[in-house]
Amino acid sequence: MGRAAHRAPRLALLAGFALLGAAAAVPPAAAPSAAPVPRPAIPPAATKPAAPGPTPPGVLATNWNFPHPDATFQMATPIAVRAHHFMRYTYEIVPTHLRHDHWVRMARLLASAPRVIHHAVVYIRRPGSPWLKDAPIGRPFNAKSLKRERDRRDAEWTDNPLLLVAGPGTQPLRFPHGMGIYLPAGADLVFQLHFMPEGRPASELAGVQLVFTRGRPRRRVLTLQLTNDTFAIPPHAADYRVEVHGFMPHGATVLGFYPHMHLRGRRFEYNWVRRDAKVRRLLDIRWRFFHEMNYFLRRPFWMPRGAELQAVGWYNNSASNPLNPNPNVTVRWGDQATSEMMIGFFFVAVPLQMSKWDFFLPPGAHPPRGTVPTPLPFPHPPARN
């Protein structure tokens, strides 16, 4: 999280509870259902099988709400978390060695020291990707430790697909049957970990457990986000409003939401702003820093191309906020919890053949052969055909 994949306010790329105003709908141009095909066997050398029985002490997720995984991937080298002072975002690249493409229907984070984790993000790095090309494999690193300038920049920003975002209290990802996140053969998992030292040293050896779809899914899941990183919260402001909005470049089925704020966060909501200026409330929650949740829709709904999605966050920078580290300062965007963030992740289902980059291309546009297009921000509604 942080600057990785977060820029100026925009609809950008980048996982229960029944939500307000969610109506069932069927996309008008859903991808045709494909006949299920046998699921390829996972090579034994590709994964570390999950041990049966209770979850080891200290693991962030628990077993009661997650089935036996199809694959478990874990960092090779533990990260030493110091007792005091802030730490830069720490990364570790974990090869999957998968011989076949897979579709992830469920995912959860495993953490050996969850008490010191502010958030964890797991990215999918495609085979042959130039992203963090010269970064070490299986060893922790941060942006400053990388030798190449390009790698240092790439550690601060990426448009690679997200597999998982998790914070304190986040429950496992669980998508509807027939939907999944694409995990290509030979991909690497790039762990990004943000730590909050708590006065005593710790050691973190994070991992993920995955459950794959049974056969070929009908729809692909993408994790998108709305981000505002230009705000300035005044000192002593008890209910400061920050908003961001974006327009859907393609129609998609909205599955759920995952808001992210820091210590001064108070409330967060998502809205669908109609063309007639009427607002349909999709989610309205009281923000709790130590209970950072996914909110999946009981009944997913269709948002057409050009629809405007708005995210709004409220912040309490006053002395009445017991978590506020300093009510006397102006608060802006920053990686550490003493600064703030305003990110509205959301999960959508799209046709199976539509990649993340395809989703952000204008309809009818095709990238040059051999290139990966840069996602477009779409600050204005796309023109109708």
C-alpha positions in Angstrom: 0.0 0.0 0.0 1.2 3.6 0.3 2.5 5.0 -2.9 2.5 1.7 -4.6 -0.4 2.0 -7.1 -1.6 5.3 -5.4 -1.4 8.6 -7.2 -3.7 11.6 -7.6 -7.4 11.1 -7.1 -8.6 8.7 -9.8 -10.2 5.4 -10.5 -7.0 3.3 -10.5 -6.0 -0.3 -10.5 -4.6 -2.1 -8.1 -10.7 -7.7 -1.8 -20.1 -11.2 5.5 -21.8 -8.1 5.7 -25.0 -7.2 3.9 -24.6 -3.8 2.4 -27.1 -0.9 2.0 -29.0 -0.6 -1.3 -27.5 -3.7 -3.0 -29.9 -5.0 -5.6 -29.4 -8.1 -7.6 -28.7 -7.6 -11.3 -27.4 -9.6 -14.2 -24.8 -7.9 -16.5 -26.3 -7.3 -19.9 -23.3 -8.7 -21.7 -21.9 -11.3 -19.4 -19.3 -13.7 -20.7 -20.8 -17.0 -21.9 -20.5 -19.8 -19.4 -17.7 -22.2 -20.2 -18.1 -25.9 -19.6 -16.1 -26.9 -16.5 -12.8 -28.6 -17.3 -10.8 -30.8 -15.0 -8.6 -28.9 -12.7 -4.9 -29.5 -13.4 -2.9 -31.1 -10.7 -0.7 -28.8 -8.7 2.9 -30.0 -9.0 4.1 -31.1 -5.6 7.2 -29.0 -5.8 5.2 -25.8 -6.5 3.6 -25.4 -3.1 4.0 -26.1 0.6 1.0 -28.1 1.7 -0.8 -26.7 4.7 -0.4 -28.8 7.8 -3.6 -30.2 9.2 -4.9 -29.3 12.6 -5.2 -26.0 14.4 -3.5 -22.9 13.1 -0.1 -22.2 14.7 -0.1 -19.6 17.4 0.3 -16.0 16.2 -1.1 -16.7 12.7 -3.3 -13.8 11.5 -6.1 -15.9 10.1 -7.9 -18.8 11.7 -9.1 -22.1 10.2 -12.7 -22.0 11.2 -13.7 -19.8 8.2 -11.3 -21.2 5.6 -11.2 -24.7 4.0 -8.1 -26.8 3.5 -6.0 -24.8 0.9 -5.0 -26.0 -2.5 -1.6 -24.1 -2.2 0.4 -22.3 0.5 3.2 -19.9 -0.4 5.5 -18.6 2.3 8.4 -16.2 2.4 11.8 -17.9 2.5 13.5 -15.4 4.9 11.9 -13.9 8.0 11.9 -10.1 8.4 13.4 -8.7 11.6 11.0 -6.1 13.0 12.8 -3.6 15.3 11.4 -2.6 18.6 11.2 1.2 17.9 11.1 3.7 15.1 9.3 3.5 11.8 10.3 1.0 9.1 10.2 1.5 5.4 7.9 -0.8 3.5 9.6 -4.2 3.3 9.3 -6.5 0.3 10.0 -10.1 -0.4 9.5 -12.0 -3.7 8.2 -15.6 -3.5 8.2 -17.7 -6.7 5.2 -19.9 -7.1 6.8 -22.4 -9.6 3.2 -23.1 -10.8 3.2 -25.1 -14.1 -0.4 -24.3 -14.9 -2.6 -21.3 -14.8 -5.0 -21.1 -11.8 -7.9 -19.0 -10.7 -8.0 -18.0 -7.0 -11.4 -18.1 -5.4 -10.3 -17.8 -1.8 -7.2 -16.3 -0.2 -6.0 -15.5 3.3 -2.8 -14.0 4.8 -0.7 -16.0 7.3 1.5 -13.9 9.7 3.8 -15.1 12.4 3.7 -11.7 14.2 0.3 -10.1 13.3 0.5 -7.6 16.2 3.2 -5.6 14.4 1.6 -5.6 10.9 -0.2 -2.5 9.8 -1.0 -3.9 6.4 0.2 -6.5 3.9 -0.3 -6.4 0.2 0.5 -9.4 -2.1 1.0 -8.5 -5.8 1.1 -10.9 -8.7 4.2 -10.5 -10.9 3.7 -12.0 -14.4 6.4 -14.2 -15.9 8.9 -12.0 -17.7 7.7 -8.8 -16.1 10.3 -6.0 -15.8 8.9 -4.9 -12.5 11.6 -5.2 -9.8 13.7 -7.1 -12.3 16.9 -7.0 -10.3 15.4 -7.2 -6.8 16.5 -10.3 -4.8 14.4 -13.4 -4.7 13.6 -14.9 -1.3 15.3 -12.1 0.7 13.7 -9.0 2.3 14.5 -5.6 0.8 13.1 -2.1 0.7 13.2 0.6 -2.0 16.3 2.3 -0.7 18.3 -0.9 -0.7 17.8 -1.5 -4.4 20.8 -0.6 -6.7 18.9 0.4 -9.9 17.1 3.7 -9.9 14.2 2.1 -11.9 13.8 -0.6 -9.3 13.7 2.0 -6.5 10.9 3.8 -8.4 9.1 0.6 -9.2 9.0 -0.3 -5.5 7.1 3.0 -4.9 4.5 2.5 -7.7 3.1 -0.5 -9.6 0.1 -1.4 -11.8 0.6 -5.1 -11.3 -2.5 -7.1 -10.2 -3.4 -7.4 -6.6 -3.9 -10.9 -5.1 -4.6 -9.8 -1.5 -4.8 -6.7 0.7 -5.0 -7.3 4.5 -4.8 -5.3 7.7 -5.7 -5.8 11.3 -8.8 -8.0 11.6 -9.2 -8.6 7.8 -11.1 -11.8 7.1 -10.1 -14.1 4.1 -11.1 -13.2 0.6 -14.0 -15.4 -0.6 -15.5 -14.8 -4.1 -18.7 -16.3 -5.4 -18.6 -19.7 -7.2 -17.5 -19.4 -10.8 -15.3 -16.3 -10.1 -11.6 -15.9 -9.4 -8.4 -13.9 -9.6 -6.1 -15.0 -12.4 -2.8 -16.5 -11.3 -0.6 -17.4 -14.3 1.8 -20.2 -14.5 5.3 -19.2 -13.4 4.2 -16.0 -11.6 5.9 -14.6 -8.6 4.1 -13.3 -5.5 5.5 -10.0 -4.2 4.8 -9.4 -0.6 4.8 -5.8 0.7 4.7 -5.5 4.4 4.2 -2.3 6.5 5.1 -2.8 10.2 4.2 -0.9 13.3 7.0 -1.5 16.0 5.4 -2.0 19.4 8.4 -1.7 21.8 9.8 -5.2 21.5 11.5 -6.9 18.5 9.6 -9.4 16.4 10.2 -11.7 13.4 7.7 -12.0 10.6 7.5 -14.9 8.1 4.4 -14.1 6.1 2.6 -16.4 3.7 -0.7 -16.9 1.8 -3.0 -19.8 1.5 -5.1 -20.1 -1.7 -8.2 -22.1 -2.8 -8.6 -22.4 -6.5 -11.8 -22.6 -8.6 -13.0 -26.0 -9.5 -12.6 -25.9 -13.3 -12.6 -22.8 -15.5 -14.5 -19.9 -13.9 -17.1 -17.8 -15.7 -15.9 -14.4 -14.6 -12.6 -12.8 -13.7 -12.2 -10.7 -10.5 -10.3 -7.5 -10.5 -9.3 -5.4 -7.4 -9.7 -1.6 -8.3 -9.4 1.5 -6.1 -10.4 5.1 -5.7 -7.6 7.1 -4.1 -7.3 10.7 -2.9 -3.7 11.7 -1.8 -4.0 15.5 -2.0 -6.0 16.2 1.1 -4.9 18.4 4.1 -6.8 17.8 7.3 -6.6 20.9 9.5 -5.6 20.7 13.2 -8.4 20.0 15.7 -10.9 19.1 12.9 -13.3 16.6 14.4 -15.2 15.6 11.2 -13.2 16.5 8.1 -14.6 15.2 4.8 -12.4 13.8 2.0 -13.9 12.5 -1.2 -12.8 11.0 -4.6 -14.8 9.8 -7.5 -14.1 8.0 -10.8 -16.0 6.7 -13.8 -16.2 3.0 -14.8 -14.4 2.6 -18.2 -16.3 -0.7 -18.7 -19.3 -2.2 -17.2 -18.7 -4.6 -14.3 -20.4 -6.5 -11.5 -19.5 -5.0 -8.1 -18.8 -7.7 -5.5 -17.7 -5.8 -2.5 -15.5 -3.1 -0.8 -12.4 -2.7 1.3 -11.8 0.8 2.7 -8.4 1.9 4.1 -7.6 4.8 6.4 -5.2 5.3 9.4 -5.5 6.4 13.0 -7.7 9.5 12.4 -10.2 7.7 10.2 -13.8 8.0 11.5 -16.3 6.9 8.8 -16.2 5.7 5.2 -18.8 5.3 2.5 -19.2 4.3 -1.1 -21.9 5.9 -3.3 -23.2 5.5 -6.9 -23.8 9.0 -8.2 -26.5 8.8 -10.9 -26.7 10.9 -14.0 -29.7 12.6 -12.5 -27.5 13.6 -9.4 -29.3 11.1 -7.2 -27.0 9.2 -4.9 -27.4 5.5 -4.1 -25.6 4.6 -0.9 -23.7 1.4 -1.2 -21.8 1.2 2.0 -21.6 3.3 5.2 -19.4 2.1 8.0 -17.8 3.4 11.2 -14.1 3.0 10.7 -12.1 1.0 13.3 -8.4 1.0 12.8 -7.9 -2.4 14.4 -10.7 -4.1 12.5 -10.0 -3.5 8.9 -12.6 -5.5 7.1 -13.7 -6.6 3.6 -17.4 -5.9 3.0 -18.9 -8.3 0.4 -22.3 -7.8 -1.1 -25.0 -10.2 -0.3 -26.4 -9.5 -3.8 -23.8 -8.1 -6.3 -25.0 -5.5 -8.7 -24.1 -4.3 -12.2 -22.5 -0.9 -12.8 -22.6 0.2 -16.5 -19.8 1.8 -18.4 -19.6 5.5 -17.5 -21.2 5.1 -14.1 -19.7 7.3 -11.4 -18.5 5.7 -8.2 -17.7 8.0 -5.2 -15.8 7.2 -2.0 -16.0 9.5 1.0 -14.0 9.4 4.2 -14.4 11.4 7.4 -11.4 12.1 9.8 -11.2 13.1 13.4 -8.0 15.1 14.0 -9.2 16.4 17.4 -8.2 15.6 20.9 -11.5 13.6 21.2 -9.9 10.9 19.1 -8.0 8.6 21.6 -5.9 7.2 18.7 -4.8 10.6 17.4 -1.0 10.9 17.8 -1.1 14.8 17.5 -4.2 16.9 17.1 -2.1 20.1 16.6 -0.8 19.4 13.1 -2.1 19.4 9.6 -2.3 15.9 8.4 -1.6 14.8 4.8 -1.0 11.6 2.9 1.8 9.4 4.1 2.9 5.8 4.4 3.1 5.7 8.2 0.1 5.5 10.5 0.8 8.9 12.0 0.0 10.3 8.5 -3.3 9.4 6.7 -4.5 7.6 3.7 -7.8 7.6 1.8 -8.2 4.5 -0.3 -11.5 2.8 -1.4 -10.7 -0.6 -2.8 -13.5 -2.4 -4.5 -13.9 -5.8 -6.2 -15.5 -6.3 -9.6 -16.3 -9.2 -11.8 -15.6 -8.8 -15.6 -15.6 -11.1 -18.6 -13.0 -13.9 -18.2 -10.8 -12.7 -21.1 -10.7 -9.1 -19.8 -7.4 -8.3 -18.0 -6.8 -5.4 -15.7 -5.1 -3.5 -18.5 -8.0 -4.3 -20.9 -10.4 -2.9 -18.4 -8.7 0.5 -18.5 -8.4 0.7 -22.3 -11.1 2.7 -24.2 -13.5 0.4 -25.9 -12.1 -0.7 -29.3 -8.5 0.3 -28.4 -5.7 -2.2 -28.7 -2.3 -1.9 -27.2 0.8 -2.2 -29.5 1.8 -5.8 -29.8 4.3 -6.9 -27.2 3.5 -4.1 -24.8 1.5 -3.8 -21.6 -0.6 -0.6 -21.6 -0.5 1.8 -18.7 -3.9 2.0 -17.0 -5.8 5.2 -17.8 -7.2 7.3 -15.0 -10.5 8.3 -16.8 -11.1 11.5 -14.8 -14.1 12.2 -17.1 -16.9 9.9 -18.2 -16.1 8.0 -21.4 -18.0 9.1 -24.5 -20.9 7.0 -25.4 -20.9 5.2 -28.8 
